Amino acid sequence: PFQRILIDAPCSGTGVIRRQPDIKWHRRAADMPALVEQQRALLDALWPLLADGGRLVYATCSVLQDENARQIDAFLARHRDAVAIDPALPVGRRSGHGWQILPGEGDMDGFFHAVLARR
């Protein structure tokens, strides 16, 4: 088992549109269910590899709740041995069980992160 796991999840990229404006034309609403499912599959596949007391960081460059707070809410409902914890250095604003940075805040791209611990 691993003590630390980072998931930089494939996502819609909605948080980086200001630097990659082509996302607006290439990403479709129809893409979302497959992305959300891929994120769910990554979380569920990597969770068993986390040691007791270990930490998993889930991150996206998205501002969409389905990829972020709702994804973590659903994960916590499926995995009763998981708990969301605050990061050592919280950045952004609380969004469900994670933290959201909106595009332009602090001259940064949009970003979401959540820290999960195995009980």
Backbone as JSON, one array per atom type, in Angstrom:
{
  "sequence": "PFQRILIDAPCSGTGVIRRQPDIKWHRRAADMPALVEQQRALLDALWPLLADGGRLVYATCSVLQDENARQIDAFLARHRDAVAIDPALPVGRRSGHGWQILPGEGDMDGFFHAVLARR",
  "N": [[0.83, -1.21, 0.0], [0.31, 2.31, -0.54], [1.38, 5.36, 0.99], [0.78, 7.89, 0.11], [-1.16, 9.2, -2.53], [-1.64, 10.79, -5.61], [-4.13, 11.98, -7.65], [-4.36, 13.39, -10.61], [-6.81, 14.16, -12.23], [-8.25, 13.3, -15.42], [-10.12, 15.75, -17.1], [-12.71, 18.19, -17.89], [-11.37, 20.57, -18.34], [-12.28, 23.12, -17.92], [-11.37, 25.06, -16.19], [-9.1, 26.15, -17.28], [-9.62, 27.58, -19.54], [-9.05, 30.25, -20.18], [-6.39, 30.24, -20.89], [-6.34, 28.27, -22.76], [-8.29, 28.61, -25.03], [-9.51, 27.1, -27.02], [-10.77, 24.97, -25.88], [-13.41, 25.63, -25.42], [-14.62, 25.14, -27.85], [-14.02, 22.53, -28.46], [-14.79, 20.84, -26.39], [-17.67, 19.14, -25.39], [-21.03, 19.02, -24.07], [-21.92, 16.44, -24.15], [-19.63, 15.01, -23.69], [-19.25, 14.9, -20.99], [-20.48, 12.82, -19.26], [-18.81, 10.56, -19.76], [-16.29, 11.52, -18.93], [-16.77, 12.02, -16.19], [-17.33, 9.42, -15.36], [-14.86, 8.2, -15.89], [-13.26, 9.54, -14.03], [-14.49, 8.65, -11.65], [-13.92, 5.92, -11.86], [-11.11, 5.95, -11.67], [-10.74, 6.96, -9.03], [-12.03, 4.9, -7.55], [-10.48, 2.67, -8.29], [-7.91, 3.28, -7.38], [-8.18, 3.75, -4.65], [-8.15, 1.31, -3.03], [-5.42, 0.86, -2.98], [-4.32, 2.55, -1.18], [-2.73, 3.03, 1.89], [-3.73, 2.32, 5.31], [-4.52, 5.21, 7.1], [-3.3, 6.7, 5.17], [-3.06, 9.28, 2.58], [-5.0, 10.61, -0.05], [-4.94, 12.7, -2.77], [-7.15, 14.37, -4.77], [-7.43, 15.98, -7.8], [-8.48, 18.47, -10.15], [-8.55, 20.46, -13.17], [-10.88, 21.83, -13.44], [-13.99, 23.66, -13.21], [-16.43, 22.65, -12.78], [-19.08, 21.29, -10.93], [-19.91, 18.58, -11.09], [-17.59, 17.23, -11.68], [-16.09, 17.73, -9.51], [-16.87, 18.7, -6.46], [-19.28, 17.18, -6.31], [-18.39, 14.75, -7.3], [-16.62, 13.96, -5.29], [-18.37, 13.86, -3.1], [-20.0, 11.69, -3.9], [-18.07, 9.68, -3.96], [-17.35, 9.51, -1.24], [-19.75, 8.58, -0.22], [-19.79, 6.02, -1.28], [-17.55, 4.85, -0.16], [-17.08, 4.07, 2.9], [-14.9, 3.98, 4.53], [-13.47, 6.2, 4.05], [-12.54, 9.59, 4.56], [-12.93, 13.08, 4.21], [-10.43, 15.53, 4.51], [-9.03, 18.65, 5.63], [-6.65, 20.38, 3.6], [-3.13, 20.87, 4.32], [-2.31, 23.43, 3.65], [-4.75, 25.3, 2.92], [-6.11, 26.41, -0.11], [-8.0, 28.61, -2.0], [-11.6, 28.47, -2.09], [-13.9, 26.84, 0.08], [-15.56, 24.03, -1.21], [-17.97, 21.94, -1.04], [-16.59, 18.97, 0.01], [-14.08, 19.73, -0.65], [-11.73, 22.06, -2.16], [-12.03, 24.96, -4.08], [-10.61, 26.85, -6.65], [-11.27, 29.65, -8.51], [-11.09, 30.66, -11.96], [-8.79, 33.26, -12.57], [-8.65, 34.14, -9.93], [-6.24, 35.34, -7.84], [-4.64, 35.49, -10.04], [-4.62, 32.94, -11.12], [-5.31, 29.76, -12.73], [-8.47, 27.99, -12.98], [-9.18, 25.52, -10.55], [-9.54, 22.51, -8.69], [-9.32, 20.79, -5.61], [-9.18, 18.01, -3.39], [-8.62, 16.4, -0.3], [-8.36, 13.18, 0.78], [-8.6, 10.78, 3.35], [-7.75, 7.55, 4.56], [-9.58, 5.87, 6.94]],
  "CA": [[0.0, 0.0, 0.0], [0.99, 3.6, -0.63], [1.0, 6.36, 1.99], [0.29, 9.08, -0.59], [-1.55, 9.04, -3.93], [-2.15, 12.0, -6.26], [-4.89, 11.79, -8.89], [-4.57, 14.58, -11.44], [-7.83, 13.49, -13.03], [-8.66, 13.86, -16.7], [-11.32, 16.55, -16.84], [-13.19, 19.07, -18.96], [-10.44, 21.67, -18.55], [-12.99, 24.41, -17.87], [-10.62, 26.02, -15.38], [-7.95, 26.69, -18.01], [-10.09, 28.13, -20.82], [-8.42, 31.54, -20.5], [-5.11, 29.96, -21.54], [-6.59, 27.32, -23.84], [-9.67, 28.94, -25.41], [-10.08, 26.1, -27.93], [-11.59, 24.04, -25.09], [-14.82, 26.02, -25.6], [-15.14, 24.59, -29.1], [-13.74, 21.09, -28.55], [-15.47, 20.1, -25.32], [-19.13, 19.12, -25.56], [-21.78, 18.52, -22.91], [-22.01, 14.98, -24.3], [-18.37, 14.42, -23.19], [-19.2, 14.92, -19.53], [-20.7, 11.54, -18.57], [-17.63, 9.69, -19.87], [-15.24, 12.07, -18.07], [-17.15, 11.78, -14.79], [-17.17, 7.99, -15.12], [-13.42, 7.92, -15.84], [-12.8, 10.04, -12.73], [-15.0, 7.72, -10.65], [-13.17, 4.68, -11.98], [-9.77, 6.18, -11.11], [-10.86, 7.03, -7.57], [-12.36, 3.58, -7.01], [-9.39, 1.73, -8.54], [-6.71, 3.62, -6.6], [-8.47, 3.76, -3.22], [-7.66, 0.11, -2.32], [-3.95, 0.88, -2.92], [-3.92, 3.51, -0.15], [-2.52, 2.43, 3.21], [-4.48, 2.88, 6.43], [-3.95, 6.48, 7.52], [-2.72, 7.37, 4.02], [-3.76, 10.43, 2.01], [-5.19, 10.66, -1.5], [-5.31, 14.03, -3.25], [-7.87, 14.35, -6.04], [-7.33, 17.33, -8.35], [-8.88, 18.72, -11.53], [-8.48, 21.86, -13.62], [-12.28, 22.08, -13.81], [-14.83, 24.42, -12.28], [-17.75, 22.01, -12.81], [-19.36, 20.53, -9.71], [-19.99, 17.14, -11.35], [-16.23, 16.69, -11.68], [-15.39, 18.17, -8.31], [-17.53, 18.44, -5.17], [-20.23, 16.06, -6.41], [-17.61, 13.53, -7.47], [-16.1, 13.59, -3.96], [-19.54, 13.45, -2.3], [-20.39, 10.34, -4.32], [-17.01, 8.77, -3.52], [-17.48, 9.32, 0.22], [-20.94, 7.75, 0.01], [-19.45, 4.64, -1.65], [-16.4, 4.36, 0.62], [-17.29, 4.47, 4.3], [-13.6, 4.05, 5.2], [-12.83, 7.43, 3.59], [-12.97, 10.85, 5.17], [-12.29, 14.27, 3.62], [-9.73, 16.35, 5.5], [-8.53, 19.91, 5.09], [-5.23, 20.35, 3.25], [-2.25, 21.59, 5.24], [-2.36, 24.84, 3.22], [-5.95, 25.46, 2.1], [-6.07, 27.46, -1.12], [-9.3, 28.7, -2.66], [-12.77, 28.52, -1.21], [-14.46, 25.51, 0.32], [-16.59, 23.58, -2.15], [-18.27, 20.6, -0.56], [-15.5, 18.4, 0.81], [-12.81, 20.12, -1.27], [-11.4, 23.47, -2.28], [-12.13, 25.42, -5.46], [-10.03, 28.12, -7.09], [-11.93, 30.06, -9.74], [-10.16, 31.31, -12.88], [-8.53, 34.67, -12.32], [-8.35, 34.4, -8.52], [-4.79, 35.31, -7.63], [-4.06, 35.3, -11.38], [-4.45, 31.5, -11.33], [-6.34, 29.04, -13.47], [-9.44, 27.3, -12.14], [-8.6, 24.29, -10.04], [-10.22, 21.92, -7.54], [-8.57, 19.72, -4.94], [-9.74, 17.44, -2.17], [-7.72, 15.46, 0.37], [-9.1, 12.08, 1.38], [-7.79, 9.92, 4.21], [-8.33, 6.25, 4.9], [-9.76, 5.76, 8.4]],
  "C": [[0.86, 1.27, 0.0], [0.48, 4.54, 0.46], [0.37, 7.59, 1.34], [-0.03, 8.72, -2.04], [-2.08, 10.39, -4.42], [-2.88, 11.59, -7.53], [-5.08, 13.15, -9.53], [-5.53, 14.11, -12.53], [-8.04, 14.14, -14.4], [-10.0, 14.58, -16.51], [-11.67, 17.41, -18.04], [-12.23, 20.2, -19.28], [-11.08, 23.04, -18.47], [-12.26, 25.46, -17.05], [-9.46, 26.67, -16.11], [-8.33, 27.3, -19.36], [-9.4, 29.45, -21.16], [-7.06, 31.36, -21.17], [-5.25, 29.02, -22.73], [-8.03, 27.5, -24.34], [-10.3, 27.92, -26.36], [-10.94, 25.07, -27.19], [-13.08, 24.34, -25.29], [-15.43, 25.39, -26.84], [-14.96, 23.07, -29.2], [-14.47, 20.26, -27.5], [-16.97, 20.24, -25.5], [-19.79, 18.61, -24.28], [-21.87, 16.99, -22.96], [-20.74, 14.27, -23.82], [-18.4, 14.19, -21.69], [-19.46, 13.57, -18.87], [-19.48, 10.61, -18.62], [-16.49, 10.2, -19.0], [-15.54, 11.79, -16.6], [-16.98, 10.3, -14.44], [-15.68, 7.61, -15.04], [-12.83, 8.39, -14.5], [-13.23, 9.09, -11.61], [-14.19, 6.43, -10.67], [-11.76, 4.82, -11.42], [-9.81, 6.21, -9.58], [-11.09, 5.64, -6.98], [-11.23, 2.57, -7.19], [-8.17, 2.01, -7.66], [-6.95, 3.58, -5.09], [-7.95, 2.51, -2.49], [-6.13, 0.06, -2.19], [-3.43, 1.82, -1.84], [-3.83, 2.81, 1.2], [-3.45, 3.06, 4.24], [-3.77, 4.14, 6.92], [-3.32, 7.27, 6.38], [-3.61, 8.5, 3.51], [-3.83, 10.3, 0.5], [-5.63, 12.07, -1.84], [-5.93, 13.86, -4.63], [-7.88, 15.78, -6.56], [-7.83, 17.36, -9.79], [-8.6, 20.19, -11.87], [-9.86, 22.25, -14.16], [-12.95, 22.97, -12.77], [-16.22, 23.81, -12.18], [-17.95, 21.1, -11.6], [-19.43, 19.02, -9.93], [-18.62, 16.48, -11.32], [-15.52, 16.91, -10.34], [-16.15, 17.77, -7.04], [-18.5, 17.27, -5.25], [-19.51, 14.73, -6.6], [-17.1, 13.04, -6.11], [-17.25, 13.17, -3.05], [-19.94, 12.02, -2.62], [-19.35, 9.32, -3.87], [-17.14, 8.47, -2.03], [-18.69, 8.47, 0.56], [-20.66, 6.28, -0.3], [-18.4, 4.01, -0.74], [-16.49, 4.87, 2.06], [-15.98, 4.54, 5.08], [-12.82, 5.3, 4.79], [-13.4, 8.63, 4.33], [-12.23, 11.99, 4.46], [-11.65, 15.06, 4.75], [-9.27, 17.64, 4.83], [-7.06, 19.75, 4.72], [-4.42, 21.16, 4.25], [-2.26, 23.09, 4.92], [-3.58, 25.03, 2.33], [-5.82, 26.65, 1.15], [-7.42, 27.44, -1.83], [-10.41, 28.81, -1.64], [-13.34, 27.12, -1.07], [-15.58, 25.24, -0.69], [-16.91, 22.14, -1.79], [-17.17, 20.11, 0.36], [-14.13, 18.75, 0.24], [-12.65, 21.62, -1.31], [-11.37, 23.85, -3.74], [-11.43, 26.76, -5.63], [-10.72, 28.46, -8.4], [-10.92, 30.76, -10.65], [-10.03, 32.79, -12.58], [-8.25, 35.0, -10.87], [-6.85, 34.27, -8.32], [-4.04, 35.09, -8.93], [-3.77, 33.82, -11.66], [-5.55, 30.97, -12.24], [-7.33, 28.45, -12.47], [-8.93, 25.92, -11.78], [-9.44, 23.82, -8.86], [-9.31, 20.87, -6.93], [-9.29, 19.29, -3.67], [-8.73, 16.45, -1.62], [-8.58, 14.44, 1.09], [-8.14, 11.23, 2.2], [-8.53, 8.62, 4.45], [-8.38, 6.16, 6.42], [-9.06, 4.54, 8.94]]
}
